[in-house]
Amino acid sequence: MKLITAIIRETKLDQVREALIQNEIERITVSRVSGHGRQRGEEIYRGRKVVPNLIPKIKLEIAVNEAFVDITVNTIIEAAKSNPEEVKDPSELIGDGKIWITHLEECIRIRTEERGSDAI
């Protein structure tokens, strides 16, 4: 079992969610988060360089069995990736997000007490 965590743009949430559902991945957790990596959102305000606080993002958490890892990751990448032909400024391509895949030691469904793959 794996836990797939993805940070994506807020504007891509519906697109990613629909793509996941089309690929039969329907159990996801969505959180609103903020932060920055390379996309710092630096701006020039009144002639001075200003670094805004943090950039709003969406965090997806999806627990999957081994067979669904590649399908899930590829679906997120395809749906969340910016299209270079649709952006005017190449710097807008920075900030599409990240995906982490971590080992999920145990999963327990509270209602039935099922464990492991059956609980996912």
C-alpha positions in Angstrom: 0.0 0.0 0.0 1.2 3.5 -0.8 0.1 7.0 0.2 0.2 9.4 -2.7 0.4 13.1 -1.6 0.2 15.7 -4.3 0.4 19.5 -4.1 -1.3 21.1 -7.1 -2.6 24.5 -8.3 -6.1 25.5 -7.0 -7.2 26.0 -10.5 -6.4 22.4 -11.4 -8.5 20.7 -8.7 -11.6 20.0 -10.7 -9.6 18.8 -13.7 -7.5 16.4 -11.6 -10.5 15.1 -9.6 -12.5 14.3 -12.8 -9.5 12.6 -14.3 -9.0 10.5 -11.2 -12.7 9.5 -11.2 -12.5 8.5 -14.9 -9.6 6.2 -13.9 -11.7 4.6 -11.0 -9.8 6.4 -8.3 -12.6 7.9 -6.2 -11.3 7.9 -2.6 -9.3 11.1 -2.1 -8.8 13.7 0.7 -8.5 17.3 -0.3 -7.0 20.1 1.8 -6.4 23.7 1.2 -2.8 24.5 2.0 -0.3 27.3 1.3 3.4 27.5 0.7 6.0 27.9 -2.1 8.8 26.1 -3.7 10.5 27.7 -6.7 7.3 29.6 -7.4 7.7 32.4 -4.8 5.4 34.8 -6.4 7.8 37.7 -6.2 6.3 41.0 -7.3 7.5 44.5 -7.9 5.4 47.0 -5.9 6.2 50.7 -6.2 9.6 49.9 -7.6 10.6 47.5 -4.8 10.8 43.8 -4.9 8.2 42.3 -2.5 7.9 38.7 -1.6 4.3 37.9 -0.7 3.6 35.5 2.1 2.5 32.1 0.8 0.8 30.9 -2.3 -2.5 29.0 -1.9 -2.4 25.4 -3.2 -4.4 22.2 -2.9 -3.1 19.0 -1.2 -4.5 15.7 -2.3 -3.9 12.5 -0.3 -4.8 9.2 -1.9 -4.2 5.8 -0.3 -3.9 3.1 -3.0 -2.9 -0.5 -3.5 0.3 -1.2 -5.4 -1.6 -1.8 -8.7 -3.0 1.8 -8.7 0.2 3.7 -7.9 1.3 4.3 -11.5 -2.2 5.0 -12.7 -2.8 7.5 -10.0 0.5 9.3 -10.4 0.2 9.5 -14.2 -3.4 10.8 -14.0 -2.4 13.6 -11.6 0.6 14.6 -13.8 -1.5 14.7 -17.0 -4.3 16.6 -15.4 -2.3 19.1 -13.3 0.6 19.9 -15.7 0.4 23.3 -17.3 0.3 23.4 -21.1 3.2 25.6 -22.4 1.0 26.6 -25.4 -1.6 28.1 -23.1 0.6 30.4 -21.1 2.0 33.8 -22.2 4.9 33.9 -19.8 7.2 30.9 -19.3 7.5 31.7 -15.6 3.8 30.7 -15.3 4.9 27.1 -15.9 6.7 27.1 -12.5 4.4 26.0 -9.7 2.5 23.0 -11.1 3.2 21.1 -7.9 4.9 18.0 -6.5 3.9 14.4 -5.9 5.3 12.2 -3.0 4.8 8.5 -2.8 5.3 7.0 0.7 4.9 3.5 2.0 1.7 3.1 3.9 2.3 0.7 6.7 -1.3 0.1 7.7 -4.8 1.2 6.9 -7.8 0.6 9.1 -11.4 1.3 8.3 -13.0 2.4 11.5 -16.6 1.3 10.8 -15.8 -2.3 9.9 -12.3 -2.6 11.5 -11.0 -4.0 8.1 -7.2 -3.7 7.8 -4.7 -3.4 5.0 -5.7 -3.5 1.3 -9.3 -4.3 2.1 -9.6 -1.1 4.1 -8.5 1.1 1.2 
